[in-house]
Amino acid sequence: MSNMTPASPTHSAKPKRPRPQVMRLTEAAAHRIQELTGRADSEIVGLRVGVKNGGCAGQSYTVEYAHEIRPTDEVVEDKGVKILVDPKAVLFLLGTEMDYKVDKMQAQFIFNNPNQVSACGCGESVQLKPAQV
């Protein structure tokens, strides 16, 4: 008989891959968010960003004040501000840069989104595909 003990299984646990940041902000967007949250008449923890169905192209971006962080929110902290991403929108927003543009006729948040397939002519709605992860 052999005195060899059975080899214990070696489980080399793969290190967890860091989660990618869903969105990033330009300096202009971060500055505008600081202005908005600073002058709000109630406690604001950040802006909630999402995607809803509707419009000519099928979907549109949503931006609203967030008064609380929900357990399911994807929290993005960038340049000193918080963006709370609706969990249903994460795959549609992965890799997006949020900017803020001012021109002669309007001022608005702009989403530079690699998952955007097309947009309607009026610019109010977009067609998005889920990110390939």
C-alpha positions in Angstrom: 0.0 0.0 0.0 1.1 3.5 -0.7 1.3 6.1 2.0 0.4 8.8 -0.5 -2.5 10.9 0.5 -5.0 12.0 -2.2 -4.2 15.3 -3.6 -6.5 17.9 -2.3 -8.3 19.8 -5.0 -6.8 23.1 -5.6 -9.3 25.7 -6.3 -7.7 28.7 -7.8 -10.3 31.3 -7.3 -10.3 33.8 -10.1 -10.0 37.3 -8.9 -13.2 39.2 -9.4 -13.0 41.5 -12.4 -13.6 45.1 -11.4 -17.0 46.3 -12.5 -16.7 48.9 -15.3 -18.0 52.3 -14.5 -21.4 52.6 -16.3 -21.1 56.3 -17.2 -18.6 59.1 -17.0 -19.1 62.8 -16.9 -17.5 65.7 -18.7 -16.4 68.7 -16.6 -19.4 70.7 -18.0 -21.9 68.0 -17.0 -20.4 67.7 -13.5 -20.5 71.5 -13.0 -24.1 71.7 -14.1 -25.1 68.8 -11.8 -23.4 70.7 -8.9 -25.3 73.8 -9.8 -28.7 71.9 -9.9 -28.2 70.0 -6.7 -26.8 73.0 -4.9 -29.8 75.2 -5.6 -32.6 72.6 -5.1 -35.2 73.4 -2.5 -35.0 69.9 -0.9 -32.2 67.4 -0.2 -30.9 66.0 -3.4 -28.3 63.1 -3.4 -27.6 63.3 -7.2 -29.3 62.9 -10.5 -31.1 59.7 -11.5 -30.5 58.7 -15.2 -32.5 56.1 -17.1 -34.0 55.1 -20.3 -37.8 54.9 -21.1 -39.7 53.6 -24.0 -41.3 56.2 -26.3 -40.6 58.8 -29.0 -40.1 58.5 -32.7 -37.0 56.2 -32.4 -38.3 54.1 -29.6 -36.5 55.2 -26.5 -35.5 58.4 -24.7 -33.1 59.3 -21.9 -34.5 60.4 -18.5 -32.8 62.7 -16.0 -34.5 63.6 -12.7 -33.5 64.7 -9.2 -32.8 61.8 -6.8 -33.8 62.3 -3.2 -32.5 58.9 -2.1 -30.3 56.1 -3.2 -32.3 53.0 -3.9 -30.7 49.6 -3.1 -30.9 48.7 -6.8 -29.3 51.9 -8.1 -26.0 51.7 -9.9 -24.1 54.6 -8.2 -21.6 56.5 -10.4 -19.4 59.0 -8.6 -17.4 61.1 -11.0 -15.8 64.6 -10.6 -17.4 65.1 -7.2 -21.0 64.4 -8.1 -23.3 61.3 -8.0 -25.3 59.8 -10.9 -27.8 57.1 -10.0 -28.5 54.8 -12.9 -31.7 52.9 -13.0 -30.8 49.2 -13.0 -33.0 48.5 -16.1 -30.9 51.1 -18.0 -27.4 49.9 -17.1 -26.8 47.7 -20.2 -28.1 50.5 -22.5 -25.9 53.2 -20.9 -22.6 51.2 -20.4 -19.7 53.3 -21.7 -21.8 56.5 -22.1 -20.3 59.9 -21.5 -22.8 62.5 -20.2 -22.0 66.1 -21.3 -23.8 69.4 -21.0 -24.0 71.8 -23.9 -25.3 75.3 -24.2 -26.0 77.0 -27.5 -28.0 80.0 -28.7 -31.4 78.2 -28.5 -31.1 75.6 -25.7 -29.1 74.1 -22.9 -29.2 70.3 -22.3 -27.5 67.2 -21.1 -26.1 65.2 -24.1 -25.4 61.5 -24.0 -22.5 60.3 -26.1 -23.5 56.6 -26.1 -21.7 53.8 -28.0 -24.9 51.7 -27.7 -27.0 54.2 -29.7 -28.0 52.8 -33.0 -29.9 55.8 -34.3 -31.8 58.9 -33.3 -34.9 60.6 -34.6 -34.7 63.8 -36.6 -36.0 66.0 -33.8 -33.3 64.7 -31.4 -35.8 63.8 -28.7 -35.5 60.0 -28.9 -33.0 57.4 -29.7 -32.7 53.7 -30.6 -30.4 51.8 -28.2 -29.0 48.3 -28.1 -27.7 46.6 -25.0 -24.0 46.7 -24.5 -22.0 43.6 -25.4 -20.3 42.6 -22.1 
